[in-house]
């Protein structure tokens, strides 16, 4: 009886942790991605101006 409850519980916990990690990673991506794009654009413009 204990075994039948424990295994699905462990699986549920693992799935919940994975979902939380994916959600956290997605949130980080939405926060960091615009910063990376802005930094890349600034670096590109800076190189273009300095190159000429």
N, C-alpha and C positions, 0 to 999 in steps of 0.2 A: 504493500500500500504506500509506504513512504517513498519507494522508488518511483512509483507511477506519478507522484506529485512533484518530486524533485526534478526529474529530467525536463518536463515541459516548462517548469519554472526557470531552470538554467537557460534553456533555449530562449524563453521570453526575455530574460535579462540581457542576454547577448544581443538579441534583435533590437531591444530598446536602446542599448549602448551604441550600436551601429547607427541607428536612426539619429540619435543625438549627435554623434560625431559628424554624420553627413550634413545635418542641419547647421551645426557649428561651422563646418568647413564652407558651406554655401554662404553663410552670413559673413565669414571672414573674406571670402572671395568678392562679395559685393562691396565690402568696405575697402579692401586692398586694391582690387582691380582698377577702379578709377584713379587711385593714387599712382599706380604703376603706369597707366596710360598718360596721365598728366606729366609725370617725370620723364617718360620716354619722349613725349612731344617737346618738352622744354629742352632736353638734351639734343634732340634732332634739330630744333631751331637754332640752338646755341652753336652746334657744329656747322650748320649751314651759313650762319652769319660770320663765324670765325674763319671758315674755309674760304670765303670770297675776299 
